[in-house]
């Protein structure tokens, strides 16, 4: 996808250093970069979708969608967790994050995914169709979300009726399955 001098494409193994740089700059620490590194190697996260945004030749944004399951169902629909999304600070507020989200959702629809979950900013993700408080819809987060942040646990149904007949706790990839990643 190419829009407004922004190109989005699937990340390759050779993009690893660019991804790490984006994560470190965007979050101002090594924590998210370390998580992304672990998720990219985590077999329980596959098949994953890792996308990079470029402005001219510079990698400026990254988004990662990892496979999850819904516990308590005989068979789980194909579901994903969006975590994390990062845009270099000097490129934020230019729509790059939204482009990454939309491209990722389109790719997930193509492979037959039915739902995407995110624990994120309550004022940001609903702009792209995420519905607040997935817990009240019957989809508990991997770890409990404090009541004051319940709206931050969101769902994006990728098709009509995607949530019909499914309820339960969302079980994430092993690398993300740590309580420290589930506080908002």
C-alpha positions as CSV (number, residue, x, y, z in Angstrom):
1,X,0.0,0.0,0.0
2,X,1.3,3.5,-0.9
3,X,-0.4,6.7,0.2
4,X,0.9,10.2,0.7
5,X,4.5,9.2,0.3
6,X,3.9,6.4,2.8
7,X,4.5,2.8,1.8
8,X,3.4,-0.1,3.9
9,X,4.6,-3.6,3.3
10,X,5.1,-6.8,5.1
11,X,8.2,-6.8,7.3
12,X,11.1,-9.1,6.3
13,X,13.7,-10.7,8.5
14,X,16.2,-8.1,7.1
15,X,14.0,-5.4,8.6
16,X,14.7,-6.4,12.2
17,X,17.0,-3.5,13.1
18,X,14.5,-1.0,11.6
19,X,11.7,-2.5,13.7
20,X,13.8,-2.3,16.9
21,X,14.7,1.3,16.2
22,X,11.1,2.3,15.7
23,X,10.0,0.5,18.9
24,X,12.7,2.1,21.0
25,X,12.1,5.6,19.6
26,X,8.4,5.4,19.9
27,X,8.2,4.1,23.4
28,X,11.4,5.6,24.7
29,X,12.7,2.3,26.2
30,X,13.8,-1.2,25.4
31,X,10.7,-2.9,26.8
32,X,8.5,-2.9,23.8
33,X,11.4,-3.6,21.4
34,X,12.3,-6.7,23.6
35,X,8.6,-7.8,23.5
36,X,8.5,-7.5,19.7
37,X,11.7,-9.4,19.4
38,X,10.3,-12.2,21.5
39,X,7.0,-12.2,19.7
40,X,8.7,-12.4,16.3
41,X,10.4,-15.6,17.5
42,X,7.4,-17.0,19.4
43,X,5.9,-20.0,17.5
44,X,2.6,-19.6,19.5
45,X,2.2,-16.2,17.9
46,X,2.1,-17.6,14.4
47,X,0.9,-16.9,11.9
48,X,1.6,-13.3,12.7
49,X,1.4,-10.2,10.6
50,X,4.2,-7.7,10.9
51,X,4.0,-4.5,8.8
52,X,6.4,-1.6,8.3
53,X,5.6,1.9,7.2
54,X,8.2,3.8,5.2
55,X,8.4,7.5,4.4
56,X,10.7,7.8,1.4
57,X,13.4,5.3,2.4
58,X,13.1,5.6,6.2
59,X,11.2,3.0,8.3
60,X,8.9,5.2,10.4
61,X,6.2,2.8,11.8
62,X,5.6,-0.8,12.7
63,X,2.5,-2.8,13.8
64,X,2.3,-6.4,14.9
65,X,-0.7,-8.7,15.0
66,X,-0.1,-12.1,16.8
67,X,-2.4,-15.1,16.8
68,X,-4.5,-15.7,19.9
69,X,-7.3,-18.2,20.9
70,X,-10.5,-17.9,22.8
71,X,-10.5,-20.3,25.8
72,X,-13.6,-22.2,26.7
73,X,-14.7,-23.0,23.2
74,X,-14.4,-26.4,21.5
75,X,-12.9,-24.7,18.5
76,X,-11.6,-21.1,18.5
77,X,-12.2,-18.8,15.7
78,X,-9.1,-17.2,14.1
79,X,-8.4,-14.2,16.4
80,X,-5.5,-11.8,16.8
81,X,-4.1,-9.3,19.2
82,X,-2.7,-6.0,18.0
83,X,0.4,-5.3,20.1
84,X,2.3,-3.2,19.8
85,X,2.0,-0.4,17.2
86,X,4.7,2.2,17.1
87,X,5.5,5.3,15.0
88,X,8.7,7.3,15.4
89,X,7.8,10.5,17.4
90,X,8.7,12.9,14.6
91,X,6.3,11.1,12.3
92,X,3.4,10.8,14.7
93,X,0.1,12.6,14.1
94,X,0.4,12.2,10.4
95,X,-2.0,9.3,10.0
96,X,0.7,6.6,9.7
97,X,-0.7,4.6,12.7
98,X,-4.1,4.6,11.1
99,X,-2.7,3.4,7.8
100,X,-0.9,0.6,9.6
101,X,-4.1,-0.4,11.4
102,X,-6.2,-0.4,8.3
103,X,-3.7,-2.3,6.2
104,X,-3.3,-4.9,9.0
105,X,-7.1,-5.3,9.3
106,X,-7.3,-5.8,5.6
107,X,-4.6,-8.5,5.6
108,X,-6.3,-10.2,8.5
109,X,-9.7,-10.3,6.7
110,X,-7.9,-11.8,3.7
111,X,-6.6,-14.8,5.8
112,X,-10.0,-15.4,7.3
113,X,-9.4,-13.9,10.8
114,X,-12.7,-13.1,12.6
115,X,-11.7,-10.8,15.5
116,X,-8.9,-8.6,16.6
117,X,-8.3,-7.4,20.2
118,X,-6.2,-4.6,21.5
119,X,-5.5,-3.1,24.9
120,X,-4.9,0.5,24.0
121,X,-5.9,4.1,24.2
122,X,-9.7,4.5,24.5
123,X,-9.8,7.6,22.4
124,X,-7.6,6.3,19.6
125,X,-8.5,2.8,18.5
126,X,-12.3,3.4,18.2
127,X,-11.5,5.8,15.3
128,X,-10.6,2.7,13.4
129,X,-13.7,0.7,14.3
130,X,-12.6,-1.0,17.6
131,X,-15.4,-1.3,20.1
132,X,-14.6,-0.5,23.8
133,X,-14.9,-2.9,26.7
134,X,-14.6,-6.3,24.9
135,X,-14.9,-7.8,28.4
136,X,-18.6,-6.7,28.7
137,X,-19.1,-8.5,25.3
138,X,-18.0,-11.8,26.9
139,X,-14.3,-11.6,25.9
140,X,-12.1,-11.5,29.0
141,X,-8.5,-10.3,28.6
142,X,-5.6,-12.7,29.2
143,X,-5.2,-11.0,32.6
144,X,-7.9,-9.0,34.4
145,X,-8.1,-5.4,33.4
146,X,-8.9,-3.0,36.3
147,X,-12.5,-1.6,36.1
148,X,-11.3,1.9,35.5
149,X,-9.5,0.8,32.3
150,X,-12.1,-1.8,31.1
151,X,-12.8,0.4,28.0
152,X,-9.2,0.0,26.9
153,X,-9.8,-3.7,26.2
154,X,-11.3,-3.5,22.7
155,X,-12.5,-5.7,19.9
156,X,-12.7,-5.3,16.2
157,X,-15.1,-7.9,14.6
158,X,-13.8,-8.5,11.0
159,X,-17.1,-9.9,9.7
160,X,-20.8,-9.7,10.6
161,X,-21.6,-12.2,13.2
162,X,-18.0,-12.9,14.0
163,X,-18.7,-12.8,17.8
164,X,-21.8,-15.0,17.6
165,X,-21.5,-18.1,19.6
166,X,-18.1,-17.3,21.0
167,X,-17.3,-16.1,24.5
168,X,-14.4,-16.7,26.8
169,X,-10.9,-15.5,27.8
170,X,-8.6,-14.4,25.1
171,X,-5.3,-16.4,25.4
172,X,-2.4,-14.6,23.8
173,X,1.0,-15.8,22.5
174,X,3.4,-17.0,25.1
175,X,5.7,-14.0,24.9
176,X,2.8,-11.6,25.7
177,X,1.4,-13.9,28.4
178,X,2.8,-11.9,31.3
179,X,0.8,-9.8,33.7
180,X,3.0,-6.7,33.3
181,X,1.8,-6.3,29.7
182,X,-1.8,-6.2,30.7
183,X,-2.0,-3.1,32.8
184,X,-3.3,0.0,30.9
